[in-house]
Amino acid sequence: MDQNGNIAVASEPYAQAQDAASSMRTFAGEVWYDRARGIPYFDKVLGYPPSLPLLRSYLENAALLVPGVVEARAYFSGLRDRQLIGQVQIRNTAGQVSATGILGSAYSSGSTATGSGS
């Protein structure tokens, strides 16, 4: 809710970063109208030895499904308590750069950082 009691609406680039975070957290088969969408967490990620290049590819491709996102790069900074720490940075068609945390990162609550890219 916003300060007037209305439903709060985010705008670009923050909204795109939120949408990318949601896309990266979607499990394969979870979206009922598009069963091909989502990351195969149960089949290829959770419970398996981590393949960082494969996970990077999944995350970046999921972020690229967001309308207006033209580039996505996943950065991993380590593991803590069996949680992967890192972020995915996205660039939209206007050249704005946003970052969203992944998995066990400090941004896991869905917070994002935005700025203008060069």
MOPAC internal coordinates of N, CA, C and O (Angstrom, degrees):
PM7 1SCF
backbone

  N    0.0000 0     0.00 0     0.00 0    0    0    0
  C    1.4455 1     0.00 0     0.00 0    1    0    0
  C    1.5256 1   109.12 1     0.00 0    2    1    0
  O    1.2310 1   120.72 1   -37.72 1    3    2    1
  N    1.3143 1   116.23 1   142.28 1    3    2    1
  C    1.4558 1   119.65 1   175.97 1    5    3    2
  C    1.5354 1   109.72 1   -89.17 1    6    5    3
  O    1.2310 1   120.52 1     4.97 1    7    6    5
  N    1.3191 1   116.62 1  -175.03 1    7    6    5
  C    1.4573 1   120.80 1  -175.87 1    9    7    6
  C    1.5258 1   113.33 1   -65.73 1   10    9    7
  O    1.2310 1   120.03 1   162.40 1   11   10    9
  N    1.3387 1   117.56 1   -17.60 1   11   10    9
  C    1.4621 1   121.38 1   178.71 1   13   11   10
  C    1.5245 1   113.07 1   -98.59 1   14   13   11
  O    1.2310 1   120.51 1  -175.40 1   15   14   13
  N    1.3425 1   116.64 1     4.60 1   15   14   13
  C    1.4585 1   120.72 1  -179.93 1   17   15   14
  C    1.5111 1   114.40 1    85.55 1   18   17   15
  O    1.2310 1   119.97 1  -173.39 1   19   18   17
  N    1.3250 1   117.66 1     6.61 1   19   18   17
  C    1.4605 1   121.68 1   178.09 1   21   19   18
  C    1.5226 1   109.63 1   -88.30 1   22   21   19
  O    1.2310 1   121.02 1   -17.73 1   23   22   21
  N    1.3112 1   115.66 1   162.27 1   23   22   21
  C    1.4537 1   119.91 1   175.79 1   25   23   22
  C    1.5260 1   107.96 1   -66.03 1   26   25   23
  O    1.2310 1   120.12 1   -53.09 1   27   26   25
  N    1.3209 1   117.38 1   126.91 1   27   26   25
  C    1.4585 1   122.10 1   179.94 1   29   27   26
  C    1.5231 1   109.52 1   -72.92 1   30   29   27
  O    1.2310 1   120.59 1   -41.78 1   31   30   29
  N    1.3063 1   116.47 1   138.22 1   31   30   29
  C    1.4601 1   122.74 1   179.91 1   33   31   30
  C    1.5239 1   107.93 1  -124.82 1   34   33   31
  O    1.2310 1   120.78 1   -52.36 1   35   34   33
  N    1.3174 1   116.11 1   127.64 1   35   34   33
  C    1.4642 1   120.90 1   178.25 1   37   35   34
  C    1.5254 1   109.48 1   -89.22 1   38   37   35
  O    1.2310 1   120.70 1   -29.62 1   39   38   37
  N    1.3239 1   116.27 1   150.38 1   39   38   37
  C    1.4539 1   120.79 1   176.86 1   41   39   38
  C    1.5327 1   109.02 1  -117.05 1   42   41   39
  O    1.2310 1   121.14 1    -9.09 1   43   42   41
  N    1.3347 1   115.42 1   170.91 1   43   42   41
  C    1.4618 1   119.92 1  -179.91 1   45   43   42
  C    1.5219 1   109.70 1   -65.11 1   46   45   43
  O    1.2310 1   119.18 1   -32.42 1   47   46   45
  N    1.2916 1   119.17 1   147.58 1   47   46   45
  C    1.4636 1   129.51 1     0.30 1   49   47   46
  C    1.5292 1   113.33 1   -87.24 1   50   49   47
  O    1.2310 1   120.20 1   171.24 1   51   50   49
  N    1.3336 1   117.22 1    -8.76 1   51   50   49
  C    1.4612 1   120.24 1  -177.75 1   53   51   50
  C    1.5267 1   111.28 1   -59.34 1   54   53   51
  O    1.2310 1   120.19 1   137.49 1   55   54   53
  N    1.3235 1   117.24 1   -42.51 1   55   54   53
  C    1.4646 1   120.72 1  -179.78 1   57   55   54
  C    1.5272 1   111.13 1   -62.17 1   58   57   55
  O    1.2310 1   120.31 1   141.49 1   59   58   57
  N    1.3249 1   117.02 1   -38.51 1   59   58   57
  C    1.4664 1   119.78 1   179.04 1   61   59   58
  C    1.5250 1   110.68 1   -66.72 1   62   61   59
  O    1.2310 1   119.92 1   141.79 1   63   62   61
  N    1.3202 1   117.76 1   -38.21 1   63   62   61
  C    1.4577 1   120.61 1   177.77 1   65   63   62
  C    1.5288 1   110.06 1   -64.75 1   66   65   63
  O    1.2310 1   120.27 1   139.98 1   67   66   65
  N    1.3351 1   117.10 1   -40.02 1   67   66   65
  C    1.4614 1   120.13 1   176.54 1   69   67   66
  C    1.5254 1   110.89 1   -64.02 1   70   69   67
  O    1.2310 1   120.73 1   136.36 1   71   70   69
  N    1.3255 1   116.21 1   -43.64 1   71   70   69
  C    1.4618 1   120.36 1   179.56 1   73   71   70
  C    1.5297 1   111.02 1   -64.25 1   74   73   71
  O    1.2310 1   120.01 1   141.26 1   75   74   73
  N    1.3319 1   117.59 1   -38.74 1   75   74   73
  C    1.4623 1   120.98 1   177.57 1   77   75   74
  C    1.5262 1   110.12 1   -64.04 1   78   77   75
  O    1.2310 1   120.42 1   137.75 1   79   78   77
  N    1.3391 1   116.81 1   -42.25 1   79   78   77
  C    1.4676 1   120.19 1   178.32 1   81   79   78
  C    1.5258 1   110.50 1   -61.28 1   82   81   79
  O    1.2310 1   120.36 1   138.25 1   83   82   81
  N    1.3207 1   116.92 1   -41.75 1   83   82   81
  C    1.4674 1   120.13 1   178.36 1   85   83   82
  C    1.5189 1   110.92 1   -65.48 1   86   85   83
  O    1.2310 1   120.34 1   137.97 1   87   86   85
  N    1.3182 1   116.96 1   -42.03 1   87   86   85
  C    1.4575 1   121.14 1   179.72 1   89   87   86
  C    1.5293 1   111.10 1   -62.11 1   90   89   87
  O    1.2310 1   120.57 1   140.37 1   91   90   89
  N    1.3414 1   116.52 1   -39.63 1   91   90   89
  C    1.4659 1   120.53 1  -179.10 1   93   91   90
  C    1.5254 1   112.18 1   -72.45 1   94   93   91
  O    1.2310 1   119.80 1   160.30 1   95   94   93
  N    1.3135 1   117.98 1   -19.70 1   95   94   93
  C    1.4617 1   121.97 1   179.49 1   97   95   94
  C    1.5246 1   112.98 1   -96.96 1   98   97   95
  O    1.2310 1   120.40 1  -177.12 1   99   98   97
  N    1.3241 1   116.84 1     2.88 1   99   98   97
  C    1.4540 1   121.83 1  -179.43 1  101   99   98
  C    1.5237 1   109.95 1   -83.46 1  102  101   99
  O    1.2310 1   121.22 1   -52.52 1  103  102  101
  N    1.3228 1   115.27 1   127.48 1  103  102  101
  C    1.4567 1   121.40 1   178.09 1  105  103  102
  C    1.5220 1   109.25 1   -82.48 1  106  105  103
  O    1.2310 1   120.31 1   -34.68 1  107  106  105
  N    1.3330 1   117.01 1   145.32 1  107  106  105
  C    1.4663 1   122.19 1   177.78 1  109  107  106
  C    1.5215 1   109.35 1   -54.54 1  110  109  107
  O    1.2310 1   120.67 1   -47.61 1  111  110  109
  N    1.3301 1   116.33 1   132.39 1  111  110  109
  C    1.4572 1   121.89 1   179.10 1  113  111  110
  C    1.5169 1   114.31 1    84.09 1  114  113  111
  O    1.2310 1   119.77 1   175.67 1  115  114  113
  N    1.3119 1   118.05 1    -4.33 1  115  114  113
  C    1.4614 1   121.71 1  -176.64 1  117  115  114
  C    1.5318 1   112.41 1   -75.25 1  118  117  115
  O    1.2310 1   119.81 1   148.35 1  119  118  117
  N    1.3206 1   117.96 1   -31.65 1  119  118  117
  C    1.4561 1   121.79 1  -178.83 1  121  119  118
  C    1.5256 1   107.81 1   -84.23 1  122  121  119
  O    1.2310 1   120.28 1   -71.43 1  123  122  121
  N    1.3194 1   117.07 1   108.57 1  123  122  121
  C    1.4615 1   120.81 1  -170.96 1  125  123  122
  C    1.5267 1   113.59 1   -64.42 1  126  125  123
  O    1.2310 1   119.50 1   152.46 1  127  126  125
  N    1.3272 1   118.56 1   -27.54 1  127  126  125
  C    1.4591 1   120.16 1  -179.42 1  129  127  126
  C    1.5328 1   112.27 1   -89.73 1  130  129  127
  O    1.2310 1   119.61 1   174.14 1  131  130  129
  N    1.3369 1   118.35 1    -5.86 1  131  130  129
  C    1.4673 1   122.08 1   177.66 1  133  131  130
  C    1.5251 1   108.24 1  -150.99 1  134  133  131
  O    1.2310 1   120.46 1   -98.16 1  135  134  133
  N    1.3155 1   116.72 1    81.84 1  135  134  133
  C    1.4690 1   122.45 1  -175.52 1  137  135  134
  C    1.5319 1   112.95 1   -63.67 1  138  137  135
  O    1.2310 1   119.76 1   161.51 1  139  138  137
  N    1.3159 1   118.07 1   -18.49 1  139  138  137
  C    1.4706 1   121.02 1   179.40 1  141  139  138
  C    1.5270 1   111.38 1   -79.33 1  142  141  139
  O    1.2310 1   120.06 1   164.40 1  143  142  141
  N    1.3225 1   117.48 1   -15.60 1  143  142  141
  C    1.4631 1   121.65 1  -178.12 1  145  143  142
  C    1.5259 1   109.92 1   -80.05 1  146  145  143
  O    1.2310 1   120.96 1   -31.73 1  147  146  145
  N    1.3241 1   115.76 1   148.27 1  147  146  145
  C    1.4630 1   120.92 1   177.45 1  149  147  146
  C    1.5142 1   112.26 1   112.53 1  150  149  147
  O    1.2310 1   122.00 1   -14.89 1  151  150  149
  N    1.3027 1   113.78 1   165.11 1  151  150  149
  C    1.4748 1   121.52 1  -179.03 1  153  151  150
  C    1.5238 1   108.60 1   -97.33 1  154  153  151
  O    1.2310 1   119.61 1   -44.00 1  155  154  153
  N    1.3415 1   118.35 1   136.00 1  155  154  153
  C    1.4712 1   120.87 1  -178.70 1  157  155  154
  C    1.5401 1   111.91 1   -76.18 1  158  157  155
  O    1.2310 1   121.13 1  -117.55 1  159  158  157
  N    1.3206 1   115.45 1    62.45 1  159  158  157
  C    1.4635 1   119.83 1  -178.21 1  161  159  158
  C    1.5231 1   111.82 1   -57.10 1  162  161  159
  O    1.2310 1   119.78 1   133.51 1  163  162  161
  N    1.3393 1   118.03 1   -46.49 1  163  162  161
  C    1.4693 1   120.32 1  -177.53 1  165  163  162
  C    1.5233 1   111.94 1   -69.24 1  166  165  163
  O    1.2310 1   119.86 1   143.89 1  167  166  165
  N    1.3281 1   117.87 1   -36.11 1  167  166  165
  C    1.4613 1   121.89 1  -175.12 1  169  167  166
  C    1.5226 1   114.21 1   -84.95 1  170  169  167
  O    1.2310 1   119.72 1   149.50 1  171  170  169
  N    1.3457 1   118.14 1   -30.50 1  171  170  169
  C    1.4627 1   119.56 1  -170.61 1  173  171  170
  C    1.5263 1   115.43 1  -131.18 1  174  173  171
  O    1.2310 1   119.34 1   167.14 1  175  174  173
  N    1.3293 1   118.87 1   -12.86 1  175  174  173
  C    1.4680 1   119.48 1  -171.20 1  177  175  174
  C    1.5275 1   112.22 1  -116.46 1  178  177  175
  O    1.2310 1   120.30 1   115.97 1  179  178  177
  N    1.3214 1   117.03 1   -64.03 1  179  178  177
  C    1.4669 1   121.02 1  -174.70 1  181  179  178
  C    1.5258 1   111.08 1   -69.93 1  182  181  179
  O    1.2310 1   120.51 1   -51.20 1  183  182  181
  N    1.3092 1   116.63 1   128.80 1  183  182  181
  C    1.4564 1   121.54 1   179.67 1  185  183  182
  C    1.5151 1   114.28 1    85.85 1  186  185  183
  O    1.2310 1   119.99 1  -176.10 1  187  186  185
  N    1.3072 1   117.62 1     3.90 1  187  186  185
  C    1.4576 1   122.30 1   179.38 1  189  187  186
  C    1.5278 1   109.50 1  -115.42 1  190  189  187
  O    1.2310 1   120.23 1   -25.88 1  191  190  189
  N    1.3355 1   117.17 1   154.12 1  191  190  189
  C    1.4743 1   118.41 1   174.16 1  193  191  190
  C    1.5258 1   108.95 1   -57.44 1  194  193  191
  O    1.2310 1   119.77 1   -44.65 1  195  194  193
  N    1.3183 1   118.04 1   135.35 1  195  194  193
  C    1.4610 1   119.18 1  -174.33 1  197  195  194
  C    1.5211 1   113.04 1   -65.77 1  198  197  195
  O    1.2310 1   121.39 1   -53.10 1  199  198  197
  N    1.3004 1   114.94 1   126.90 1  199  198  197
  C    1.4576 1   122.02 1   171.28 1  201  199  198
  C    1.5221 1   105.70 1  -107.76 1  202  201  199
  O    1.2310 1   120.97 1   -84.29 1  203  202  201
  N    1.3195 1   115.76 1    95.71 1  203  202  201
  C    1.4621 1   119.65 1  -175.41 1  205  203  202
  C    1.5295 1   113.65 1   -61.51 1  206  205  203
  O    1.2310 1   119.21 1   139.90 1  207  206  205
  N    1.3444 1   119.12 1   -40.10 1  207  206  205
  C    1.4733 1   117.51 1   177.02 1  209  207  206
  C    1.5360 1   112.42 1   -62.05 1  210  209  207
  O    1.2310 1   120.28 1   141.39 1  211  210  209
  N    1.3246 1   117.07 1   -38.61 1  211  210  209
  C    1.4628 1   120.26 1   178.86 1  213  211  210
  C    1.5268 1   110.62 1   -67.41 1  214  213  211
  O    1.2310 1   120.17 1   134.35 1  215  214  213
  N    1.3273 1   117.28 1   -45.65 1  215  214  213
  C    1.4549 1   120.75 1   178.95 1  217  215  214
  C    1.5250 1   110.98 1   -63.25 1  218  217  215
  O    1.2310 1   120.26 1   139.46 1  219  218  217
  N    1.3318 1   117.11 1   -40.54 1  219  218  217
  C    1.4700 1   121.37 1   177.06 1  221  219  218
  C    1.5279 1   109.77 1   -57.89 1  222  221  219
  O    1.2310 1   120.45 1   134.56 1  223  222  221
  N    1.3136 1   116.74 1   -45.44 1  223  222  221
  C    1.4588 1   121.58 1   179.58 1  225  223  222
  C    1.5270 1   111.26 1   -61.76 1  226  225  223
  O    1.2310 1   120.02 1   133.87 1  227  226  225
  N    1.3296 1   117.56 1   -46.13 1  227  226  225
  C    1.4592 1   121.15 1   178.19 1  229  227  226
  C    1.5234 1   111.52 1   -58.26 1  230  229  227
  O    1.2310 1   120.44 1   132.11 1  231  230  229
  N    1.3263 1   116.77 1   -47.89 1  231  230  229
  C    1.4615 1   121.12 1  -176.98 1  233  231  230
  C    1.5280 1   111.70 1   -65.30 1  234  233  231
  O    1.2310 1   120.76 1   134.06 1  235  234  233
  N    1.3162 1   116.16 1   -45.94 1  235  234  233
  C    1.4673 1   119.46 1  -179.53 1  237  235  234
  C    1.5268 1   111.13 1   -63.82 1  238  237  235
  O    1.2310 1   120.10 1   137.05 1  239  238  237
  N    1.3248 1   117.41 1   -42.95 1  239  238  237
  C    1.4624 1   120.28 1   179.49 1  241  239  238
  C    1.5249 1   111.57 1   -65.53 1  242  241  239
  O    1.2310 1   120.27 1   143.18 1  243  242  241
  N    1.3207 1   117.09 1   -36.82 1  243  242  241
  C    1.4672 1   120.40 1   177.70 1  245  243  242
  C    1.5262 1   110.44 1   -65.27 1  246  245  243
  O    1.2310 1   119.96 1   139.02 1  247  246  245
  N    1.3156 1   117.68 1   -40.98 1  247  246  245
  C    1.4720 1   121.25 1   179.10 1  249  247  246
  C    1.5195 1   111.04 1   -65.99 1  250  249  247
  O    1.2310 1   120.32 1   145.71 1  251  250  249
  N    1.3339 1   116.99 1   -34.29 1  251  250  249
  C    1.4678 1   120.77 1  -179.23 1  253  251  250
  C    1.5269 1   112.99 1   -70.37 1  254  253  251
  O    1.2310 1   119.86 1   168.28 1  255  254  253
  N    1.3245 1   117.88 1   -11.72 1  255  254  253
  C    1.4610 1   120.80 1   177.29 1  257  255  254
  C    1.5270 1   112.29 1   -75.60 1  258  257  255
  O    1.2310 1   120.18 1   166.21 1  259  258  257
  N    1.3195 1   117.25 1   -13.79 1  259  258  257
  C    1.4673 1   121.69 1  -179.64 1  261  259  258
  C    1.5281 1   109.03 1   -74.79 1  262  261  259
  O    1.2310 1   119.75 1   -52.34 1  263  262  261
  N    1.3296 1   118.08 1   127.66 1  263  262  261
  C    1.4637 1   120.50 1   178.72 1  265  263  262
  C    1.5339 1   111.64 1   -56.14 1  266  265  263
  O    1.2310 1   120.95 1   -48.04 1  267  266  265
  N    1.3242 1   115.79 1   131.96 1  267  266  265
  C    1.4541 1   121.48 1   178.74 1  269  267  266
  C    1.5138 1   114.82 1    91.55 1  270  269  267
  O    1.2310 1   119.64 1   167.92 1  271  270  269
  N    1.3291 1   118.29 1   -12.08 1  271  270  269
  C    1.4655 1   121.32 1   177.66 1  273  271  270
  C    1.5225 1   107.61 1   -86.37 1  274  273  271
  O    1.2310 1   120.88 1   -56.39 1  275  274  273
  N    1.3398 1   115.92 1   123.61 1  275  274  273
  C    1.4620 1   120.22 1  -177.19 1  277  275  274
  C    1.5196 1   113.17 1  -111.32 1  278  277  275
  O    1.2310 1   120.29 1   166.96 1  279  278  277
  N    1.3231 1   117.06 1   -13.04 1  279  278  277
  C    1.4616 1   120.71 1   179.31 1  281  279  278
  C    1.5166 1   109.02 1  -150.39 1  282  281  279
  O    1.2310 1   120.76 1   -37.39 1  283  282  281
  N    1.3233 1   116.16 1   142.61 1  283  282  281
  C    1.4676 1   121.60 1   177.24 1  285  283  282
  C    1.5248 1   108.65 1  -143.75 1  286  285  283
  O    1.2310 1   120.91 1   -45.17 1  287  286  285
  N    1.3172 1   115.87 1   134.83 1  287  286  285
  C    1.4645 1   121.81 1   178.92 1  289  287  286
  C    1.5245 1   109.07 1  -134.63 1  290  289  287
  O    1.2310 1   120.74 1   -53.95 1  291  290  289
  N    1.3252 1   116.20 1   126.05 1  291  290  289
  C    1.4651 1   121.80 1   178.30 1  293  291  290
  C    1.5236 1   109.39 1   -96.87 1  294  293  291
  O    1.2310 1   121.04 1   -45.86 1  295  294  293
  N    1.3231 1   115.62 1   134.14 1  295  294  293
  C    1.4594 1   122.66 1   177.99 1  297  295  294
  C    1.5217 1   108.57 1  -124.95 1  298  297  295
  O    1.2310 1   120.82 1   -53.61 1  299  298  297
  N    1.3336 1   116.04 1   126.39 1  299  298  297
  C    1.4628 1   121.58 1   178.92 1  301  299  298
  C    1.5214 1   108.55 1  -107.44 1  302  301  299
  O    1.2310 1   120.71 1   -44.68 1  303  302  301
  N    1.3251 1   116.25 1   135.32 1  303  302  301
  C    1.4634 1   119.18 1  -179.79 1  305  303  302
  C    1.5164 1   113.24 1  -114.09 1  306  305  303
  O    1.2310 1   119.53 1   174.97 1  307  306  305
  N    1.3297 1   118.51 1    -5.03 1  307  306  305
  C    1.4476 1   119.44 1   175.08 1  309  307  306
  C    1.5157 1   113.05 1   152.40 1  310  309  307
  O    1.2310 1   121.97 1     3.54 1  311  310  309
  N    1.3286 1   113.83 1  -176.46 1  311  310  309
  C    1.4598 1   122.38 1   176.88 1  313  311  310
  C    1.5230 1   108.92 1  -120.41 1  314  313  311
  O    1.2310 1   120.89 1   -41.39 1  315  314  313
  N    1.3130 1   115.90 1   138.61 1  315  314  313
  C    1.4603 1   120.59 1   175.31 1  317  315  314
  C    1.5194 1   107.64 1  -142.04 1  318  317  315
  O    1.2310 1   120.68 1   -55.36 1  319  318  317
  N    1.3174 1   116.30 1   124.64 1  319  318  317
  C    1.4618 1   121.45 1  -179.99 1  321  319  318
  C    1.5268 1   111.68 1    50.76 1  322  321  319
  O    1.2310 1   120.79 1  -134.96 1  323  322  321
  N    1.3213 1   116.10 1    45.04 1  323  322  321
  C    1.4655 1   123.60 1   178.61 1  325  323  322
  C    1.5209 1   113.06 1    64.31 1  326  325  323
  O    1.2310 1   120.18 1  -157.79 1  327  326  325
  N    1.3266 1   117.26 1    22.21 1  327  326  325
  C    1.4581 1   122.00 1   176.27 1  329  327  326
  C    1.5163 1   109.68 1  -118.40 1  330  329  327
  O    1.2310 1   121.05 1   -45.34 1  331  330  329
  N    1.3149 1   115.61 1   134.66 1  331  330  329
  C    1.4483 1   121.18 1   178.55 1  333  331  330
  C    1.5247 1   109.41 1   -79.53 1  334  333  331
  O    1.2310 1   120.80 1   -47.23 1  335  334  333
  N    1.3211 1   116.07 1   132.77 1  335  334  333
  C    1.4578 1   121.89 1   179.98 1  337  335  334
  C    1.5258 1   108.38 1  -106.70 1  338  337  335
  O    1.2310 1   120.07 1   -43.01 1  339  338  337
  N    1.3165 1   117.46 1   136.99 1  339  338  337
  C    1.4542 1   120.39 1   177.42 1  341  339  338
  C    1.5030 1   112.26 1   165.33 1  342  341  339
  O    1.2310 1   121.46 1    12.00 1  343  342  341
  N    1.3263 1   114.81 1  -168.00 1  343  342  341
  C    1.4508 1   120.47 1   179.36 1  345  343  342
  C    1.5142 1   109.79 1  -151.25 1  346  345  343
  O    1.2310 1   121.38 1   -19.36 1  347  346  345
  N    1.3149 1   114.96 1   160.64 1  347  346  345
  C    1.4548 1   121.84 1   172.62 1  349  347  346
  C    1.5186 1   106.60 1  -117.80 1  350  349  347
  O    1.2310 1   121.26 1   -53.49 1  351  350  349
  N    1.3239 1   115.19 1   126.51 1  351  350  349
  C    1.4519 1   121.00 1   177.06 1  353  351  350
  C    1.5155 1   108.34 1  -101.85 1  354  353  351
  O    1.2310 1   121.54 1   -46.78 1  355  354  353
  N    1.3235 1   114.67 1   133.22 1  355  354  353
  C    1.4611 1   119.64 1   178.74 1  357  355  354
  C    1.5268 1   109.76 1  -119.17 1  358  357  355
  O    1.2310 1   121.32 1   -27.48 1  359  358  357
  N    1.3212 1   115.09 1   152.52 1  359  358  357
  C    1.4655 1   121.81 1   175.02 1  361  359  358
  C    1.5273 1   106.44 1  -124.94 1  362  361  359
  O    1.2310 1   121.21 1   -46.71 1  363  362  361
  N    1.3397 1   115.29 1   133.29 1  363  362  361
  C    1.4591 1   118.26 1  -179.67 1  365  363  362
  C    1.5257 1   110.87 1   -98.95 1  366  365  363
  O    1.2310 1   120.87 1     1.26 1  367  366  365
  N    1.3122 1   115.94 1  -178.74 1  367  366  365
  C    1.4653 1   120.82 1  -176.43 1  369  367  366
  C    1.5239 1   112.58 1   -64.19 1  370  369  367
  O    1.2310 1   120.16 1   158.00 1  371  370  369
  N    1.3366 1   117.30 1   -22.00 1  371  370  369
  C    1.4705 1   121.12 1   177.74 1  373  371  370
  C    1.5248 1   111.92 1   -86.83 1  374  373  371
  O    1.2310 1   119.94 1   179.72 1  375  374  373
  N    1.3372 1   117.71 1    -0.28 1  375  374  373
  C    1.4575 1   121.85 1  -179.79 1  377  375  374
  C    1.5127 1   113.99 1    84.77 1  378  377  375
  O    1.2310 1   119.89 1  -174.65 1  379  378  377
  N    1.3277 1   117.81 1     5.35 1  379  378  377
  C    1.4619 1   121.33 1   178.57 1  381  379  378
  C    1.5202 1   109.67 1   -76.89 1  382  381  379
  O    1.2310 1   120.85 1   -40.92 1  383  382  381
  N    1.3292 1   115.99 1   139.08 1  383  382  381
  C    1.4600 1   121.95 1  -179.42 1  385  383  382
  C    1.5226 1   109.06 1  -109.02 1  386  385  383
  O    1.2310 1   121.03 1   -45.22 1  387  386  385
  N    1.3258 1   115.64 1   134.78 1  387  386  385
  C    1.4572 1   122.54 1   176.42 1  389  387  386
  C    1.5133 1   107.88 1  -130.60 1  390  389  387
  O    1.2310 1   120.68 1   -26.56 1  391  390  389
  N    1.3156 1   116.30 1   153.44 1  391  390  389
  C    1.4646 1   120.63 1   177.30 1  393  391  390
  C    1.5128 1   108.69 1  -128.22 1  394  393  391
  O    1.2310 1   121.50 1   -38.92 1  395  394  393
  N    1.3107 1   114.74 1   141.08 1  395  394  393
  C    1.4504 1   120.30 1   175.77 1  397  395  394
  C    1.5172 1   108.40 1  -134.18 1  398  397  395
  O    1.2310 1   120.49 1   -37.69 1  399  398  397
  N    1.3042 1   116.67 1   142.31 1  399  398  397
  C    1.4571 1   121.26 1  -179.33 1  401  399  398
  C    1.5095 1   111.39 1   -73.18 1  402  401  399
  O    1.2310 1   121.35 1   -21.90 1  403  402  401
  N    1.3233 1   115.02 1   158.10 1  403  402  401
  C    1.4601 1   120.31 1   178.82 1  405  403  402
  C    1.5096 1   110.25 1  -123.07 1  406  405  403
  O    1.2310 1   120.84 1   -31.91 1  407  406  405
  N    1.2692 1   116.00 1   148.09 1  407  406  405
  C    1.4560 1   125.40 1   173.83 1  409  407  406
  C    1.5173 1   112.25 1    43.71 1  410  409  407
  O    1.2310 1   119.10 1    69.23 1  411  410  409
  N    1.3194 1   119.33 1  -110.77 1  411  410  409
  C    1.4497 1   121.39 1  -172.62 1  413  411  410
  C    1.5025 1   114.98 1   -90.66 1  414  413  411
  O    1.2310 1   119.63 1  -157.87 1  415  414  413
  N    1.3051 1   118.31 1    22.13 1  415  414  413
  C    1.4577 1   119.92 1  -174.65 1  417  415  414
  C    1.5142 1   112.79 1   -79.57 1  418  417  415
  O    1.2310 1   121.38 1    -6.73 1  419  418  417
  N    1.2997 1   114.96 1   173.27 1  419  418  417
  C    1.4629 1   120.76 1   177.85 1  421  419  418
  C    1.5103 1   111.17 1   -63.37 1  422  421  419
  O    1.2310 1   119.75 1   160.97 1  423  422  421
  N    1.3259 1   118.09 1   -19.03 1  423  422  421
  C    1.4577 1   121.58 1  -178.94 1  425  423  422
  C    1.5182 1   111.18 1   -95.38 1  426  425  423
  O    1.2310 1   119.06 1  -168.24 1  427  426  425
  N    1.3192 1   119.39 1    11.76 1  427  426  425
  C    1.4521 1   120.99 1  -171.82 1  429  427  426
  C    1.5190 1   113.19 1   -62.16 1  430  429  427
  O    1.2310 1   119.50 1   162.94 1  431  430  429
  N    1.3174 1   118.55 1   -17.06 1  431  430  429
  C    1.4527 1   120.25 1   178.09 1  433  431  430
  C    1.5235 1   111.55 1   -76.36 1  434  433  431
  O    1.2310 1   120.52 1   177.45 1  435  434  433
  N    1.3183 1   116.62 1    -2.55 1  435  434  433
  C    1.4477 1   120.44 1   178.26 1  437  435  434
  C    1.5099 1   113.83 1   102.62 1  438  437  435
  O    1.2310 1   119.87 1  -177.14 1  439  438  437
  N    1.3216 1   117.85 1     2.86 1  439  438  437
  C    1.4619 1   118.62 1   179.36 1  441  439  438
  C    1.5147 1   109.88 1   -70.21 1  442  441  439
  O    1.2310 1   121.22 1   -25.47 1  443  442  441
  N    1.3038 1   115.28 1   154.53 1  443  442  441
  C    1.4467 1   120.64 1  -177.37 1  445  443  442
  C    1.5139 1   110.04 1  -137.13 1  446  445  443
  O    1.2310 1   121.29 1   -18.44 1  447  446  445
  N    1.3039 1   115.14 1   161.56 1  447  446  445
  C    1.4689 1   121.31 1   174.58 1  449  447  446
  C    1.5183 1   106.69 1  -123.88 1  450  449  447
  O    1.2310 1   120.74 1   -40.28 1  451  450  449
  N    1.3107 1   116.19 1   139.72 1  451  450  449
  C    1.4573 1   119.28 1  -179.11 1  453  451  450
  C    1.5203 1   110.15 1  -129.23 1  454  453  451
  O    1.2310 1   121.12 1   -18.03 1  455  454  453
  N    1.3017 1   115.47 1   161.97 1  455  454  453
  C    1.4663 1   121.76 1   177.43 1  457  455  454
  C    1.5054 1   109.05 1  -175.27 1  458  457  455
  O    1.2310 1   120.26 1    -3.99 1  459  458  457
  N    1.2901 1   117.10 1   176.01 1  459  458  457
  C    1.4540 1   119.90 1   177.76 1  461  459  458
  C    1.5081 1   109.66 1   -97.73 1  462  461  459
  O    1.2310 1   121.07 1   -43.26 1  463  462  461
  N    1.2952 1   115.55 1   136.74 1  463  462  461
  C    1.4600 1   120.86 1  -178.62 1  465  463  462
  C    1.5098 1   111.64 1   -88.65 1  466  465  463
  O    1.2310 1   122.12 1    -9.73 1  467  466  465
  N    1.3009 1   113.54 1   170.27 1  467  466  465
  C    1.4633 1   118.52 1   177.17 1  469  467  466
  C    1.5032 1   110.38 1  -108.35 1  470  469  467
  O    1.2310 1   120.10 1   180.00 1  471  470  469

